[in-house]
């Protein structure tokens, strides 16, 4: 199922605090969605509200490492070289005549996205680093969770969270995909440090994942 078929879309690494409305139906199978914000002709998918950012530079995504079309993009700097950049990740690249096109999606449950005409692209993550891993997760109760920076750090331990779902609300490890309803470990509590285990960990069901 591609993004074009969704009711709405949006991406960057940050943990949303809002608790969005979700289906009250029980989860019987975890839905898997592969993000592709373009039509077959290369136009942005219908229903996307795209904020144009002009020219952009892109490099390998730190968030979506499932496929070769995912990127991290930022506007081309036009002023002081030390000016901070507004970085978008993940973005999805479409090769076309003239400047390639990138559409960036932060939260795929909304209809919002950011568009760039790509001036420079240094390419995707190396093939040996690509793996099938969701970058955005909707739990059965409607919470939305995104990958935290450093989720792939080789020095990470089981005490380090892999997804953030809001203030003091984290997931650990990757989803267990051995049953039709995927599950993942959740710790939701007032821990002082992000990586602190906290008093309670539970297995929670996953309604939808985005790759």
C-alpha positions, 0 to 999 in steps of 0.5 A: 500500500503506497502513501497515495492511498492514505487519507493523509501524510508528513517526517523528521526525527522527533517524538510527537507528543499528541495522542491522535485519534485512531480506530477503535477496532482491535488490531488483528493484523499489523498493516505495513505501508511502504512510503512512495509519495509519487505517482507512476508519472512522477508527480506528487501523490494526490492529497499531499499538501506540499510546502515548497522549499526551493532548491535542496541538497540531499544525502543518505537518510538516517531514518529510513534505510529500507530502500535506495530512494530515501534521503535526508535533505536540507535547503541550499544555504544562500547566506552565511555558511554557518547558518543552521539548516532545517534538515528533513528526514526521511525524504524520497527522491524521484529522478526526472529530467532536469532537477530531481525531485524530493518529497519529505514526510515527517508524519505519514498520518497527515497530509503534510509534506515538504518539497525540494528541487534537488541540486546535489544528491550524494546517494542512499545509504550503502547497500550493506547498511540497508535493512527492512526496518520501520521508521514510523510506528502507530501503536494499537492505542493510537500513539505515534512513535518515530526512530530516535537518533542513534537507534543503529549505534553499534554501542547501543544496549537493551537499555537504550530506546529505539523509538520515541512516542512522546515525553518519557515514552519510549519503545525498545528494540525492533518489532517482533514480527513472528505473529500477524500482530506485531509487538514491541517493548514499551516503557511509559513513565517519568524516567529522569534519563531517556535511557533509564529503564524505568519501573515498568515495561510492557509488550504493546501491539502495533497497528501500522508500520511505515517503511 
